[in-house]
Amino acid sequence: MTITLWPVVDRTRVVHAFKPGEPAAVEGPFRTLRAHEWATAGVRVTRRSGKRLGGQMTIFSSLNVEAARLARRGVRDAAGRLARAAEELESGPEFMRLQTMLADMPAHDAESVVAGTLPDNAPTALADVVKELARRTEELRGGESALATLVETIAGRITEVHEGYVLLVLVSGPTTIVPRWMAVAARRDKVGQLLALVMDKLDAASAVVEALPAIDINNLQAHDTFSPFGRRDPRVRHITAADERLLRGQPEPLRVLVPVRIEA
């Protein structure tokens, strides 16, 4: 299992990475990013409803978010490199296929895909192109050493959902508690879903923490094919609080049934 960030974002995420807390509708921050070539123009998707236009949306490679973070920290050369990598992805065949698929989808479904959720009736081709984009994005992100020192990302699978929080079992590491409202915002508040936490350092004592949708680039449908005999699956190794309560309970009396022959 290799869990990484969802590879497609909207402009809001790019702006917030550059100016945390800034309203997404403000043009200044994005205009600054574009002027310095720290962000791409994105890919315009014109949705169709039959033969009529159904609205427009602009999607971005998530590498734009990483570039904006580095630009905010003053690491300008690295920001430019990531923006150019994002532009390469956005002009590639995977983004073109995604653009075509989103154009034929209802507005709500298309927006859900950009936000990190595949519709229930999504074709396999859509899942495949998102996974391939995520794989290529992770390769390009991993090649930028500046990110490793300024941004920490942890990811895992949600194993428990409670009223105020969810439990996230990391791929390598302990269980982490995440406020449920953050998981809801990332559209990852159900058992089995994949969630990432990105910690963007501001100074020695503070950071911006984002809960973001994640994807398994090895097997997108892994959570649908669970086997209790899969020893490498973290869901097998993890015991929930409900499991512990059950195991601590009184066992039922052992009953041994012995066949008895009755003579007529």
Rosetta silent file (secondary structure, phi, psi, omega in degrees, C-alpha in Angstrom):
SEQUENCE: MTITLWPVVDRTRVVHAFKPGEPAAVEGPFRTLRAHEWATAGVRVTRRSGKRLGGQMTIFSSLNVEAARLARRGVRDAAGRLARAAEELESGPEFMRLQTMLADMPAHDAESVVAGTLPDNAPTALADVVKELARRTEELRGGESALATLVETIAGRITEVHEGYVLLVLVSGPTTIVPRWMAVAARRDKVGQLLALVMDKLDAASAVVEALPAIDINNLQAHDTFSPFGRRDPRVRHITAADERLLRGQPEPLRVLVPVRIEA
SCORE:     score description
SCORE:     0.000 S_00000001
   1 L     0.000  126.026  175.848    0.000    0.000    0.000 S_00000001
   2 L  -125.825  107.033 -175.545    1.344    3.406   -1.025 S_00000001
   3 E   -99.142  130.628  179.008   -0.888    6.269    0.097 S_00000001
   4 E  -139.391  174.957 -175.720   -0.415    9.709   -1.379 S_00000001
   5 E   -72.733  151.400  174.315   -2.332   12.962   -1.769 S_00000001
   6 L   -59.386  133.333 -167.631   -5.224   13.410   -4.186 S_00000001
   7 L   -85.375   -6.131 -175.648   -3.608   14.756   -7.382 S_00000001
   8 E  -122.347  138.673 -179.007   -6.206   17.339   -8.483 S_00000001
   9 E  -138.673  169.684  171.633   -7.229   20.545   -6.673 S_00000001
  10 L  -101.335  179.710 -175.151   -9.165   23.749   -7.220 S_00000001
  11 H   -67.223  -28.162 -179.355   -7.789   27.284   -7.017 S_00000001
  12 H   -56.058  -45.206 -179.085   -8.812   27.669   -3.378 S_00000001
  13 H   -63.111  -37.574 -179.616   -6.182   25.170   -2.252 S_00000001
  14 H   -66.407  -45.591 -179.711   -3.476   26.953   -4.234 S_00000001
  15 H   -63.823  -43.653 -178.395   -4.344   30.360   -2.765 S_00000001
  16 H   -65.645  -30.664  177.302   -4.542   29.035    0.805 S_00000001
  17 H   -68.069  -32.937 -179.676   -1.108   27.437    0.484 S_00000001
  18 H   -84.102  -40.069  179.964    0.357   30.808   -0.470 S_00000001
  19 L  -132.070   84.102 -178.911   -1.735   32.938    1.899 S_00000001
  20 L   -54.651  130.436  179.172   -3.206   30.785    4.710 S_00000001
  21 L    87.198   -8.279 -178.977   -6.608   32.100    5.722 S_00000001
  22 L   -74.514  135.957  176.203   -6.941   34.367    2.685 S_00000001
  23 L   -58.218  135.164 -175.916  -10.387   34.288    0.983 S_00000001
  24 L   -65.025  -24.566 -177.096  -10.140   32.245   -2.201 S_00000001
  25 L   -74.725  -16.267 -179.702  -12.037   34.868   -4.198 S_00000001
  26 L   -67.765  129.051 -174.773   -9.281   37.462   -3.699 S_00000001
  27 H   -82.332  -25.940 -172.744   -7.356   37.806   -6.967 S_00000001
  28 H   -54.787  -53.845 -177.396   -4.141   39.310   -5.594 S_00000001
  29 H   -59.652  -44.053 -179.281   -2.397   36.175   -4.242 S_00000001
  30 H   -68.107  -36.745  177.803   -3.104   34.074   -7.318 S_00000001
  31 H   -63.055  -37.805  177.387   -2.079   36.908   -9.613 S_00000001
  32 H   -64.154  -44.737  178.700    1.227   37.137   -7.721 S_00000001
  33 H   -59.880  -42.722 -179.194    1.822   33.408   -8.107 S_00000001
  34 H   -68.662  -39.646 -177.745    1.145   33.595  -11.830 S_00000001
  35 H   -63.001  -34.347 -179.322    3.303   36.687  -12.342 S_00000001
  36 L   -95.136    5.416 -179.866    6.323   34.933  -10.795 S_00000001
  37 L    60.858   40.571  174.643    5.551   31.614  -12.540 S_00000001
  38 L  -101.560    4.889  178.020    4.927   29.856   -9.209 S_00000001
  39 L  -156.237  153.796  177.609    1.585   28.498  -10.407 S_00000001
  40 L   -89.375  172.880  175.846   -0.015   27.363  -13.628 S_00000001
  41 L   -80.913  -10.569 -178.037   -3.141   28.739  -15.243 S_00000001
  42 L    82.696 -179.886 -179.397   -4.866   25.417  -14.652 S_00000001
  43 E  -117.254  122.002 -178.689   -6.992   23.406  -17.054 S_00000001
  44 E   -81.206  128.890  177.445  -10.389   24.771  -18.047 S_00000001
  45 E  -112.728  118.197  176.923  -13.210   22.225  -18.082 S_00000001
  46 E  -100.810  107.619 -177.701  -16.335   23.186  -20.026 S_00000001
  47 E   -78.192  145.702 -179.025  -19.149   20.950  -18.870 S_00000001
  48 E  -119.132  143.638  174.096  -21.840   19.943  -21.326 S_00000001
  49 E  -124.592   93.703 -171.355  -25.478   19.054  -20.766 S_00000001
  50 L    69.047 -122.851  177.921  -26.572   17.394  -23.968 S_00000001
  51 L   -97.931    5.010 -177.225  -25.817   19.938  -26.690 S_00000001
  52 E  -108.756  152.830  176.485  -25.819   22.869  -24.275 S_00000001
  53 E   -72.282  139.525 -178.530  -23.039   24.251  -22.106 S_00000001
  54 E  -115.170   19.167  179.371  -23.392   23.350  -18.428 S_00000001
  55 E   111.681  171.524 -178.826  -20.853   25.700  -16.878 S_00000001
  56 E  -130.781  154.289  173.892  -17.088   25.899  -16.490 S_00000001
  57 E  -148.797  156.855  178.920  -14.533   25.016  -13.845 S_00000001
  58 E  -119.805  128.698 -179.497  -10.746   25.173  -13.633 S_00000001
  59 E  -114.829  154.478 -175.566   -8.712   22.319  -12.203 S_00000001
  60 E  -132.955  150.288  166.910   -5.064   22.271  -11.154 S_00000001
  61 E   -66.964  140.634  179.815   -2.349   19.746  -10.493 S_00000001
  62 L   -65.998  -11.712  174.599   -1.768   19.519   -6.735 S_00000001
  63 H   -63.553  -23.188  174.631    1.889   20.347   -7.418 S_00000001
  64 H   -61.791  -35.477  178.622    0.681   23.948   -7.620 S_00000001
  65 H   -64.775  -44.489  178.919   -0.107   23.745   -3.904 S_00000001
  66 H   -64.121  -40.700  178.780    3.432   22.591   -3.129 S_00000001
  67 H   -63.009  -40.895  179.720    4.870   25.344   -5.327 S_00000001
  68 H   -65.568  -38.044  177.183    2.766   27.966   -3.546 S_00000001
  69 H   -60.955  -47.136 -178.556    3.952   26.733   -0.142 S_00000001
  70 H   -66.074  -37.141  177.818    7.578   27.013   -1.184 S_00000001
  71 H   -62.466  -40.261  178.659    6.992   30.452   -2.693 S_00000001
  72 H   -62.567  -34.187  179.894    5.524   31.633    0.607 S_00000001
  73 L   -84.435   -1.934  178.167    8.657   30.422    2.393 S_00000001
  74 L    87.015    7.321  178.415   10.910   32.209   -0.081 S_00000001
  75 L   -89.035   74.749 -166.020   12.227   29.037   -1.750 S_00000001
  76 H   -73.848  -37.820 -179.811   11.565   30.526   -5.149 S_00000001
  77 H   -63.166  -44.552  179.014   13.687   28.347   -7.407 S_00000001
  78 H   -65.321  -37.467  177.425   12.073   25.179   -6.073 S_00000001
  79 H   -60.635  -42.224  178.293    8.633   26.794   -6.383 S_00000001
  80 H   -64.678  -39.302  179.316    9.328   27.501  -10.037 S_00000001
  81 H   -63.268  -44.054 -179.514   10.483   23.940  -10.660 S_00000001
  82 H   -67.429  -36.333  177.342    7.321   22.481   -9.153 S_00000001
  83 H   -64.344  -38.966  177.623    5.122   24.888  -11.108 S_00000001
  84 H   -67.802  -36.746  176.041    6.828   23.793  -14.326 S_00000001
  85 H   -64.540  -39.128  177.261    6.317   20.157  -13.321 S_00000001
  86 H   -62.788  -41.013  179.555    2.640   20.932  -12.700 S_00000001
  87 H   -64.461  -37.374  177.220    2.376   22.503  -16.148 S_00000001
  88 H   -62.941  -43.998  178.278    3.923   19.400  -17.675 S_00000001
  89 H   -62.882  -44.609 -175.202    1.339   17.212  -15.942 S_00000001
  90 H   -67.729  -21.013  177.832   -1.548   19.468  -16.923 S_00000001
  91 L   -97.903    2.963 -177.545   -0.567   19.318  -20.582 S_00000001
  92 L   -86.954  174.449 -175.304   -0.117   15.543  -20.513 S_00000001
  93 H   -66.276  -32.163 -178.916   -2.467   12.778  -21.677 S_00000001
  94 H   -66.004  -44.658  179.030   -3.770   11.918  -18.199 S_00000001
  95 H   -66.165  -35.045  178.322   -5.038   15.439  -17.542 S_00000001
  96 H   -64.312  -41.493  177.946   -6.543   15.563  -21.028 S_00000001
  97 H   -65.690  -41.857  178.499   -8.478   12.350  -20.344 S_00000001
  98 H   -62.557  -42.532  178.354   -9.606   13.669  -16.972 S_00000001
  99 H   -57.401  -44.278 -179.772  -10.708   16.936  -18.578 S_00000001
 100 H   -64.540  -43.024 -179.307  -12.831   15.025  -21.097 S_00000001
 101 H   -65.856  -43.230 -179.912  -14.433   12.839  -18.425 S_00000001
 102 H   -64.761  -33.849 -179.051  -15.265   15.763  -16.150 S_00000001
 103 H   -63.252  -28.166 -177.788  -16.807   17.655  -19.061 S_00000001
 104 L   -94.715    2.882 -177.268  -19.372   14.880  -19.513 S_00000001
 105 L   -99.119  154.591  171.443  -20.277   14.602  -15.817 S_00000001
 106 L   -58.937  153.292 -175.317  -22.976   16.446  -13.851 S_00000001
 107 H   -55.494  -44.800 -177.539  -21.639   19.523  -12.066 S_00000001
 108 H   -62.582  -42.849 -179.886  -21.932   17.986   -8.594 S_00000001
 109 H   -66.742  -41.176  179.290  -20.059   14.823   -9.593 S_00000001
 110 H   -63.194  -42.465  178.389  -17.295   16.773  -11.342 S_00000001
 111 H   -66.102  -34.625  178.202  -16.804   18.995   -8.299 S_00000001
 112 H   -65.137  -39.368  178.744  -16.726   15.910   -6.059 S_00000001
 113 H   -62.009  -45.282  179.460  -13.911   14.394   -8.119 S_00000001
 114 H   -64.150  -33.410 -179.646  -11.820   17.553   -7.764 S_00000001
 115 H   -79.153   -9.706  175.079  -12.566   17.574   -4.022 S_00000001
 116 L   114.772   14.812 -177.663  -11.314   14.010   -3.661 S_00000001
 117 L  -128.690  129.244  173.907  -14.323   11.715   -4.072 S_00000001
 118 L   -87.909  133.121  177.794  -15.160    9.383   -6.922 S_00000001
 119 L   -59.288  154.881 -178.922  -18.910    9.049   -7.589 S_00000001
 120 L   -58.695  -34.423 -177.899  -20.471    5.674   -6.789 S_00000001
 121 L   -98.210   21.521 -177.125  -21.125    5.040  -10.475 S_00000001
 122 L   -64.788  136.228  177.410  -17.700    6.251  -11.616 S_00000001
 123 L   -69.078  155.768  179.005  -16.262    4.254  -14.530 S_00000001
 124 H   -58.608  -33.958 -179.179  -13.080    2.287  -13.998 S_00000001
 125 H   -61.330  -34.984  178.767  -11.330    4.566  -16.487 S_00000001
 126 H   -68.143  -44.991  177.533  -11.864    7.559  -14.188 S_00000001
 127 H   -60.775  -40.060 -178.644  -10.384    5.745  -11.203 S_00000001
 128 H   -65.112  -42.647 -177.119   -7.437    4.632  -13.325 S_00000001
 129 H   -70.405  -35.577  176.529   -6.605    8.118  -14.606 S_00000001
 130 H   -65.634  -42.231  179.338   -6.782    9.630  -11.110 S_00000001
 131 H   -63.885  -42.182  179.277   -4.512    6.895   -9.780 S_00000001
 132 H   -65.497  -40.165  175.729   -2.001    7.398  -12.598 S_00000001
 133 H   -61.875  -41.526  179.463   -1.996   11.154  -11.996 S_00000001
 134 H   -63.852  -38.844 -179.933   -1.408   10.548   -8.294 S_00000001
 135 H   -65.673  -46.220 -179.647    1.503    8.221   -9.066 S_00000001
 136 H   -66.967  -37.957  178.590    3.191   10.696  -11.406 S_00000001
 137 H   -62.957  -42.595 -179.422    2.547   13.571   -9.004 S_00000001
 138 H   -64.825  -37.875  177.508    4.155   11.668   -6.143 S_00000001
 139 H   -61.908  -44.875 -179.443    7.230   10.931   -8.253 S_00000001
 140 H   -69.968  -38.927  178.586    7.675   14.617   -9.087 S_00000001
 141 H   -64.726  -41.321 -178.847    6.960   15.729   -5.520 S_00000001
 142 H   -65.995  -20.281  179.763    9.476   13.244   -4.135 S_00000001
 143 L   -83.084   -3.573 -179.150   12.204   14.689   -6.336 S_00000001
 144 L  -103.349  102.120 -173.948   12.018   18.118   -4.663 S_00000001
 145 H   -65.601  -27.234 -177.835   14.203   18.010   -1.537 S_00000001
 146 H   -61.790  -30.267 -179.269   13.041   21.408   -0.242 S_00000001
 147 H   -66.339  -34.418 -175.599    9.616   19.967    0.551 S_00000001
 148 H   -63.715  -30.018 -177.662   11.052   17.373    2.916 S_00000001
 149 H   -89.568  -20.555 -174.897   12.425   20.014    5.288 S_00000001
 150 H  -108.303  -22.177 -175.203    9.448   22.386    5.271 S_00000001
 151 E  -132.616  132.022  175.841    6.419   20.120    4.934 S_00000001
 152 E  -115.271  131.843  179.525    5.602   16.849    6.684 S_00000001
 153 E  -123.039  128.853  173.360    2.914   14.540    5.345 S_00000001
 154 E  -123.775  147.529 -176.076    1.481   11.522    7.131 S_00000001
 155 E  -145.336  155.419  179.433   -1.238    9.300    5.734 S_00000001
 156 E  -172.807 -164.373 -177.417   -3.264    6.286    6.722 S_00000001
 157 E  -115.542  137.545  177.515   -6.638    4.609    6.901 S_00000001
 158 E   -74.959  127.639 -178.564   -9.533    5.584    9.157 S_00000001
 159 E  -113.124  -20.400  177.800  -10.407    2.693   11.476 S_00000001
 160 E  -143.407  144.747  176.594  -12.873    4.291   13.891 S_00000001
 161 E  -125.951  123.154  179.364  -15.335    7.163   13.665 S_00000001
 162 L  -120.469  176.071 -175.288  -16.611    8.871   16.814 S_00000001
 163 L   -59.484  -41.138 -175.030  -18.755   11.920   17.451 S_00000001
 164 L  -110.411   -6.399 -175.898  -15.839   14.320   17.778 S_00000001
 165 E  -158.353  166.370  171.611  -12.904   12.557   16.139 S_00000001
 166 E  -123.982  153.980  175.717  -11.710    9.754   13.894 S_00000001
 167 E  -100.075  127.627 -177.803   -8.830    7.344   14.459 S_00000001
 168 E  -113.379  115.999  175.986   -6.252    7.262   11.686 S_00000001
 169 E   -89.953  116.704 -175.731   -3.907    4.264   11.481 S_00000001
 170 E   -75.289  157.165  178.013   -0.758    5.414    9.719 S_00000001
 171 L   -60.103  -42.310  176.263    1.022    3.366    7.090 S_00000001
 172 L  -139.952  101.032 -179.116    4.085    3.304    9.338 S_00000001
 173 L   146.148 -175.871 -175.962    3.539    4.598   12.835 S_00000001
 174 L   -78.215  177.782  174.586    1.022    4.854   15.653 S_00000001
 175 E   -77.365  140.805 -179.164   -2.656    5.675   15.587 S_00000001
 176 E  -121.095  139.514  175.556   -3.482    9.383   15.326 S_00000001
 177 E   -92.004  129.508  179.232   -6.626   11.192   16.459 S_00000001
 178 E  -121.805  129.072  175.943   -8.023   13.665   13.923 S_00000001
 179 E   -52.575  135.971 -174.554  -10.890   16.068   14.716 S_00000001
 180 H   -63.897  -33.369 -179.015  -13.933   14.810   12.876 S_00000001
 181 H   -63.407  -29.739  176.292  -14.744   18.211   11.382 S_00000001
 182 H   -71.446  -41.001  178.443  -11.388   18.124    9.601 S_00000001
 183 H   -64.017  -39.505  178.484  -12.094   14.646    8.255 S_00000001
 184 H   -62.605  -42.885  179.910  -15.545   15.762    7.088 S_00000001
 185 H   -62.314  -31.701  178.519  -14.018   18.744    5.264 S_00000001
 186 L   -86.327    1.288 -177.060  -11.648   16.350    3.481 S_00000001
 187 L    59.836   37.846  179.374  -14.587   14.046    2.628 S_00000001
 188 L  -137.156   74.144 -178.180  -12.888   11.299    4.577 S_00000001
 189 L  -129.304   27.571  177.941  -15.029   10.528    7.648 S_00000001
 190 L  -124.594  149.156  179.585  -15.937    6.877    7.102 S_00000001
 191 L   -59.073  134.272  179.320  -14.176    3.710    8.228 S_00000001
 192 L    96.934  -16.640 -178.829  -11.813    2.416    5.559 S_00000001
 193 L   -78.320  156.377 -176.502  -11.247    5.744    3.817 S_00000001
 194 E  -100.857  131.623 -175.747   -7.750    7.151    3.274 S_00000001
 195 E  -133.726  143.341  176.625   -6.780   10.471    4.845 S_00000001
 196 E  -121.348  145.910  173.402   -3.585   12.532    4.837 S_00000001
 197 E  -115.748  124.228  179.313   -2.397   15.207    7.251 S_00000001
 198 E  -111.362  120.907 -179.758   -0.058   17.860    5.868 S_00000001
 199 E  -106.375  108.862 -176.156    1.877   19.924    8.401 S_00000001
 200 E  -101.463  105.583 -174.040    3.162   23.127    6.834 S_00000001
 201 E   -66.620  131.403  174.960    5.653   24.733    9.205 S_00000001
 202 E   -97.292  -45.514  174.711    5.215   28.463    9.817 S_00000001
 203 E  -154.458 -166.776 -174.633    7.954   28.926   12.417 S_00000001
 204 L   -64.815  -21.096 -174.167    9.669   26.956   15.177 S_00000001
 205 L  -121.146    3.707 -176.520    6.502   26.733   17.268 S_00000001
 206 E  -146.845  157.576  179.863    3.584   26.747   14.832 S_00000001
 207 E  -156.516  157.216  171.194    2.313   25.110   11.678 S_00000001
 208 E   -94.608  125.826  179.976   -0.720   24.944    9.423 S_00000001
 209 E  -111.284  125.086  178.691   -2.257   21.454    9.507 S_00000001
 210 E  -116.071  136.333  169.850   -4.508   20.350    6.656 S_00000001
 211 E   -97.023  122.591 -172.113   -6.603   17.190    6.461 S_00000001
 212 E  -131.102  151.366  176.801   -6.682   16.143    2.815 S_00000001
 213 E   -66.614  143.485 -179.286   -8.107   13.286    0.752 S_00000001
 214 E  -126.332  168.885 -176.960   -5.627   10.552   -0.063 S_00000001
 215 E  -145.506  145.114  175.689   -5.461    7.689   -2.521 S_00000001
 216 E   -90.015  111.910 -175.605   -3.686    4.320   -2.668 S_00000001
 217 L   -82.282   -6.365  174.922   -1.662    4.393   -5.874 S_00000001
 218 L   -86.693  -40.684 -177.853   -0.940    0.671   -5.717 S_00000001
 219 L  -152.454  100.394 -175.982   -4.522   -0.508   -5.556 S_00000001
 220 L   -61.332  -30.647 -175.568   -7.382    1.979   -5.675 S_00000001
 221 L  -102.816   22.377 -175.205   -9.941   -0.643   -4.696 S_00000001
 222 H   -58.905  -35.879 -176.582   -7.943   -2.301   -1.903 S_00000001
 223 H   -71.233  -11.635  179.562  -10.522   -1.407    0.746 S_00000001
 224 H   -91.457   -8.262 -176.504  -13.195   -3.328   -1.189 S_00000001
 225 L  -124.344   60.428 -177.810  -11.288   -6.624   -1.125 S_00000001
 226 L   -79.538  136.300  173.482  -10.570   -7.184    2.545 S_00000001
 227 L  -128.161  129.174  178.385   -9.356  -10.597    3.691 S_00000001
 228 L   -66.446  -12.071  179.550   -8.877  -11.450    7.393 S_00000001
 229 L   -95.834    3.062  179.155   -5.946  -13.634    6.321 S_00000001
 230 L   -82.363   88.567 -172.656   -4.069  -10.731    4.711 S_00000001
 231 L   -63.750  -22.622  179.502   -1.343  -10.336    7.312 S_00000001
 232 L   -84.247  -10.455 -179.983    0.170   -7.346    5.552 S_00000001
 233 L   -78.051  123.243 -178.322   -3.113   -5.438    5.657 S_00000001
 234 H   -60.774  -22.310  179.121   -3.055   -2.925    8.568 S_00000001
 235 H   -68.456  -23.847  177.792   -6.752   -3.571    9.156 S_00000001
 236 H   -75.299  -37.241 -175.612   -5.864   -7.106   10.273 S_00000001
 237 H   -79.517  -20.061 -173.476   -3.288   -5.910   12.800 S_00000001
 238 L   -90.667  132.397  175.366   -5.439   -3.160   14.291 S_00000001
 239 L  -110.996  122.006 -178.344   -7.859   -3.871   17.167 S_00000001
 240 L   -80.132  169.880  177.900  -10.479   -1.198   17.714 S_00000001
 241 H   -61.486  -37.221  177.982  -11.882   -0.086   21.057 S_00000001
 242 H   -63.955  -38.370  176.667  -15.067   -2.017   20.281 S_00000001
 243 H   -62.322  -42.910 -179.061  -12.977   -5.151   19.682 S_00000001
 244 H   -62.352  -42.040  178.641  -11.248   -4.668   23.030 S_00000001
 245 H   -62.755  -39.390  179.169  -14.566   -4.345   24.859 S_00000001
 246 H   -65.822  -42.293 -178.669  -15.794   -7.516   23.210 S_00000001
 247 H   -69.569  -28.005  179.020  -12.635   -9.419   24.100 S_00000001
 248 H   -79.692  -11.652 -177.391  -12.800   -8.229   27.726 S_00000001
 249 L   -71.714  171.184  179.257  -16.372   -9.524   28.106 S_00000001
 250 L   -72.170  127.780  178.571  -17.406  -12.790   29.705 S_00000001
 251 L   -71.801  150.463  176.036  -16.945  -15.701   27.339 S_00000001
 252 L   -70.826  146.525  178.854  -19.889  -17.916   26.640 S_00000001
 253 L   -57.761  140.645  178.793  -19.791  -21.338   28.363 S_00000001
 254 L   -71.738  129.418  178.378  -18.113  -23.982   26.290 S_00000001
 255 L  -117.764  125.149  177.597  -20.601  -26.460   24.917 S_00000001
 256 L  -114.783  116.159 -179.162  -19.486  -29.838   23.650 S_00000001
 257 L   -91.737  122.541 -179.622  -22.123  -31.792   21.808 S_00000001
 258 L  -113.731  125.394  178.276  -21.705  -35.561   22.028 S_00000001
 259 L   -65.385  136.377  179.764  -23.836  -37.811   19.872 S_00000001
 260 L  -120.394  129.052  179.432  -25.913  -40.256   21.926 S_00000001
 261 L   -91.394  126.651 -179.584  -27.310  -43.427   20.476 S_00000001
 262 L  -110.412  120.459  179.094  -30.806  -44.273   21.701 S_00000001
 263 L   -80.115  137.467  178.080  -31.917  -47.865   21.368 S_00000001
 264 L   -74.332    0.000    0.000  -35.523  -48.364   20.395 S_00000001
